[in-house]
Amino acid sequence: MILNIYEQYNADEGCHERWKRWEQHRNTLHSVLNEQIFSSAGIKDAVILGAGRCEDVDLRRLLKHVESLTLVDYDYNSMEKALERQQLSRQEKEKIILEGNIEFTGFYGEDFVTETLDKIKRKENPESVVQFVKKHLSSVKDSLGELLDNRPYSLVISGAVHSQLIVPFTQIAAFDSEYTDRLMQEAAPIANILAEDYNRSLLSLVKEGGWLFSYFDVMELSERNQMLAYEDMIGGLIAQEEYDKIDAFFLQGGGVAGARQGYNHLYELVKQYEPYKKCWIWPFRDNKKYYIRSLCFKLTSC
Ligand SMILES: C[S@@+](CC[C@H](N)C(=O)[O-])C[C@H]1O[C@@H](n2cnc3c(N)ncnc32)[C@H](O)[C@@H]1O
């Protein structure tokens, strides 16, 4: 099953090291939540989309400010393990609802995946496979609200999800090398459409008067793309809040598919709420970091 790729990604070892390495990243996240939201409001019901291994959030710290917390991901097991790793008490666990096996986009329906793979196995013309994929993409309806019983939340959190929505498609594309190049050419535009649809789903989950906080891994800084050398320069621009300059100087190549467009699209959708913007560098692995952009805002009737 193609969606098992999310479990495989989350299954990599090194939770202990990652928890330490991501401390500053977690602290930044919590500082945004504390300063923008919890300083003025107690939250009744919060939801985290893409909770996964929950290594970017200190659940105990978050639970102090919310009456209930729903964790949502395709990968149920990682969330379950996270509750154990973070050593939640019985009372803390009682506030948590786990929603696993939920796929955010609706794009990867079983019929679609099977039919696409059959076409590839039958060696259909790659162009007709691409057309089939695009047609399916344009017919996908937002189903996330329904999967969560149409329950809106007072706080919706999404972290580094926009970039991941394309991952199963890249698995399909990699199925046969004859098709890979042609299908991969479509990956970035499809990632951007999935990110925009996901933004609409996120907004539909927020209650009137509720909050949304989303962060986006818009640019990779790694040895592979030779961007690590610019980390200090980007850090300096972040400190001066020169985000447009970072975009202009460093994101000409497009940044991370799905994430950069996800940020820009969400900003356009919600700028009337005057979102708070915060950017930072996430030390993802030893030799791989991400430039993060985030938006936090209250959904009010204007
Ligand atoms: C980069 S991780 C976010 C970091 C995560 N909160 C942590 O601390 O490890 C993205 C998460 O989103 C989930 N995800 C990505 N795309 C998804 C989709 N289409 N449907 C459901 N879950 C998805 C993945 O399983 C993964 O756990």
The ligand as a Gaussian input file, in Angstrom:
#p B3LYP/6-31G(d) Opt

LIG

0 1
 C        7.311000      16.098000       8.635000
 S        6.159000      15.242000       9.614000
 C        5.764000      16.507000      10.777000
 C        6.616000      16.412000      12.004000
 C        5.964000      15.555000      13.084000
 N        4.948000      16.343000      13.765000
 C        7.018000      15.089000      14.079000
 O        7.204000      15.736000      15.094000
 O        7.661000      14.097000      13.804000
 C        4.720000      15.167000       8.624000
 C        3.674000      14.213000       9.160000
 O        2.514000      14.363000       8.348000
 C        2.000000      13.084000       8.014000
 N        1.397000      13.199000       6.680000
 C        1.994000      13.714000       5.575000
 N        1.151000      13.662000       4.526000
 C        0.005000      13.078000       4.972000
 C       -1.230000      12.764000       4.349000
 N       -1.428000      12.961000       3.053000
 N       -2.192000      12.221000       5.122000
 C       -1.981000      11.969000       6.441000
 N       -0.825000      12.241000       7.076000
 C        0.163000      12.803000       6.351000
 C        3.191000      12.145000       8.027000
 O        2.806000      10.813000       8.334000
 C        4.089000      12.762000       9.110000
 O        3.875000      12.155000      10.365000

